[in-house]
Amino acid sequence: MNIFIREYKTQDAEDAAEIWNQVVRDGVAFPQEKELTTKEADNFFKEQIYTGIAENKDTGMVVGLYILHPNNVGRCGHICNASYAVKKDIRGQHIGEKLVKDCIVIGKEKGYRILQFNAVVASNIHALHLYHRLGFIKLGVIPQGFKLPDGTYEDIIPHYITL
């Protein structure tokens, strides 16, 4: 698959919303519980510091995305945060890795010094392995920091990397 990452455009809203909503429906990675309409998605993706779109160059299909935004303000405003989503039926093809690597570059270009993930769910082993491989540092464990769709709770493991 010939993947390139580019900046979000309004015409991506429907595809991006569907990919985002797949992760929301799964209920095991994003804190959001409400799916986005196409209009809400367009607004949401535009209000981020940057939204990256993974596109298959051969087919023109949107296959993933990430959002980059401040993690905090003021004296902690040099720390950014991001979320990643890959189309469900093509996960496992290193698209997420391309998204994270692009996000690291863009985060640095935008003037951030640190990329921090606040809530990596402990059962998200693929993300955990990827972040470890890319040099992210674990900050510890927050017991039962994430509520699963069945009402049970799971640990989260915050991570960071210096940009």
C-alpha positions, 0 to 999 in steps of 0.5 A: 500500500502506497501511503502518504500523509497530508493535511486534512481538507473538508472533503475528507470529513465523511471518510475521516468521521467514519474512521474516527467513529470506528474507534469510538464504537470499539470503545477501547482506545478513545475517551469519547463516547459520542460519534461525530456527524460529518459536520461535527467531524469537519469542525472538530478536525479543523479546530485541531492544531493539525489533522493528518490524513493517511491516504493510499496514493494508488486508490485515493482512499483515506485509510487513517488520520491523527489529530495534534493539539496542545496537551495544556496551556501556559507554562505547559503549552510546549507539550502536545497531545495526539490521537490516531485512528486507522480504518478497521479493516486494514489495521496491522499494515504499519499505517499507525506507525506512519501516522505517529512518525509524521505527527512527531515531525509536525509537532516539532515543526509547530514548536512543541517540545514534547508529545505526551499521550495521557491515556494509552489503554493497557490492553492496546498492545499494538500501540504500546509496542509501537510507542516503545519501538519509537522511543516513547517513555512510559510515565507509570500506570493509572489504575482503572483510568479508562472505562470500557463499554461494559462498565468495567475499568482498565489501567492507562499508561501515559507516555511521552517523547521529546521532539 
